[in-house]
Amino acid sequence: MTAESETGPDAAADPDRRERYATALYATLGFSAERHPWATLSPARREVWYTRADAVIAVADEEIAEALRTSR
């Protein structure tokens, strides 16, 4: 992972993608996520999930890029 991808510039380019990933990761908490819906989380708590989403997006983008390179 590059330093650039760790800071999330791609996430800034697609905030909807970042939000989708963050909410999907949060939903894996199951009952806790149901008890404390995403919309009720404080900005600080959401930032934790956005950071996790940025990491997942970076890995996914690297895997996609590698797959595209090897398919050529």
KARAUR-V283727 format. One record per residue. N is the residue number from 0. SS is DSSP state (h for helix, s for strand, l for the rest). Layout:
N&SS ; N&SS
//
This chain:
0&l ; 1&l ; 2&h ; 3&h ; 4&h ; 5&h ; 6&h ; 7&l ; 8&h ; 9&h ; 10&h ; 11&h ; 12&h ; 13&l ; 14&h ; 15&h ; 16&h ; 17&h ; 18&h ; 19&h ; 20&h ; 21&h ; 22&h ; 23&h ; 24&h ; 25&h ; 26&h ; 27&l ; 28&l ; 29&l ; 30&h ; 31&h ; 32&h ; 33&h ; 34&h ; 35&l ; 36&l ; 37&h ; 38&h ; 39&h ; 40&l ; 41&l ; 42&h ; 43&h ; 44&h ; 45&h ; 46&h ; 47&h ; 48&h ; 49&h ; 50&h ; 51&h ; 52&h ; 53&h ; 54&h ; 55&h ; 56&h ; 57&h ; 58&h ; 59&h ; 60&h ; 61&h ; 62&h ; 63&h ; 64&h ; 65&h ; 66&h ; 67&h ; 68&h ; 69&h ; 70&h ; 71&l
//
